[in-house]
Amino acid sequence: MQKPKTRRGEERRDAIVHAAAKLIYERGLRGTSLEDILRAADAGKSQMYHYFSSKDDLAAAVLEHQLAQVLGQQQQFRLETWSGLRAWFDALLEGQKARELRGCPVGSLAVEMSATSEELKARVADAFLRWQSTLEQAFEKMRSRGLIETDATPAELAQTTLAAIQGGYLLSTAEQDLQPMARSLKLAYTHLRSLIPKPSP
């Protein structure tokens, strides 16, 4: 993956990534050809291969783009507070509804990319670890402020919360029903609330 040297080059590269992200999210990685992407981006093959060495290289850029979008939206909420966490869960649910139950922009790439190559498999794992890290930081702040029990483990809470989110997305998409995700998020929130320190007798 080559970094553009000019603003125009950056715009061209971004146009290819944005077009690829949209098509791959709608059709899947296997169902999207380079020709489809280039047509949507109004770009030529020479431009494509100037910035990306292969379709896998482009897929990795799409994953980074989708993760940046997800984390950017997440940053709008103060996850270290109960109200912020609840609002974020609600926003995830609304986002799934708005996208017509197509699933998580990051998670929807995971299975296909992981089966493509070891390099892409590693990139997927890294993307989820970075997402999980942002949740871990939020839970660490909650613990330090006394909002959850001192013996709670932020890393484990982050992992299980992300698992609940991804499982909710998957079942919601598979069943074309918002309720599995709503129930999964409700259960995750209830579990986290159960960790509020009990008043001393």
C-alpha positions, -999 to 999 in steps of 0.1 A, spaced: 0 0 0 16 33 -11 8 66 6 -1 94 -19 24 122 -22 -1 149 -32 -35 160 -21 -50 150 -55 -34 116 -51 -48 113 -17 -83 121 -30 -79 96 -58 -69 69 -33 -97 78 -10 -122 76 -38 -111 41 -46 -113 30 -9 -147 46 -4 -161 30 -35 -146 -4 -25 -160 -1 11 -195 6 -2 -196 -22 -27 -179 -48 -5 -203 -40 24 -232 -45 0 -220 -75 -20 -192 -90 1 -155 -93 -8 -159 -122 -32 -189 -106 -49 -171 -74 -57 -147 -73 -86 -119 -48 -92 -137 -37 -123 -168 -29 -102 -148 -8 -78 -129 11 -105 -161 19 -123 -177 32 -91 -146 52 -83 -142 65 -119 -106 53 -118 -83 33 -140 -63 2 -133 -31 21 -134 -43 43 -106 -55 13 -86 -21 -4 -88 -3 28 -81 -17 28 -46 -26 -9 -40 -5 -39 -49 -35 -63 -51 -72 -67 -42 -61 -80 -8 -41 -48 -2 -72 -28 -11 -93 -50 12 -69 -42 40 -74 -5 33 -112 -9 34 -109 -26 68 -89 4 81 -115 27 66 -144 9 82 -127 7 116 -119 44 115 -156 51 108 -168 28 136 -144 43 161 -151 78 150 -188 73 157 -180 56 190 -159 87 201 -191 107 201 -201 89 233 -186 90 268 -184 53 273 -169 57 307 -204 68 319 -235 48 322 -256 72 302 -229 74 275 -227 36 273 -264 32 270 -266 59 243 -238 41 223 -257 8 225 -288 26 213 -269 42 184 -255 8 174 -290 -6 172 -302 24 152 -273 21 129 -281 -16 122 -317 -6 115 -306 23 92 -283 -1 72 -312 -24 67 -298 -52 89 -266 -57 68 -244 -61 98 -213 -45 113 -191 -26 88 -160 -42 104 -174 -76 114 -190 -82 80 -155 -83 65 -140 -105 91 -150 -140 79 -142 -134 43 -109 -116 49 -98 -142 75 -103 -170 49 -84 -151 22 -48 -151 35 -28 -152 67 -19 -116 63 -55 -104 61 -64 -128 90 -38 -110 111 -52 -76 100 -87 -86 111 -74 -98 145 -55 -65 149 -86 -44 140 -107 -61 166 -80 -58 192 -78 -21 186 -115 -18 189 -115 -39 221 -87 -16 235 -109 14 233 -136 -4 253 -110 -16 278 -99 20 283 -135 31 290 -140 3 315 -107 11 332 -119 46 337 -152 34 351 -134 12 376 -110 40 387 -140 62 393 -158 36 414 -186 29 388 -178 -8 386 -163 -31 412 -125 -29 418 -120 -66 410 -136 -63 376 -112 -69 347 -116 -42 320 -99 -64 293 -124 -92 299 -153 -68 300 -142 -53 267 -139 -86 251 -172 -99 262 -190 -67 253 -175 -67 218 -185 -103 215 -221 -95 225 -221 -67 199 -208 -88 171 -231 -117 180 -260 -94 180 -251 -80 146 -246 -116 132 -280 -130 144 -298 -98 135 -285 -100 99 -290 -137 96 -326 -136 108 -333 -101 93 -347 -91 126 -335 -63 149 -346 -81 181 -316 -105 185 -293 -75 185 -315 -56 209 -316 -85 233 -279 -90 231 -271 -54 239 -296 -53 267 -280 -84 282 -245 -69 279 -257 -37 295 -275 -55 323 -243 -75 330 -222 -44 332 -247 -27 355 -245 -58 378 -209 -48 385 -219 -15 402 -204 -17 437 -229 -26 464 -233 -1 493 -216 -11 525 -240 -25 551 
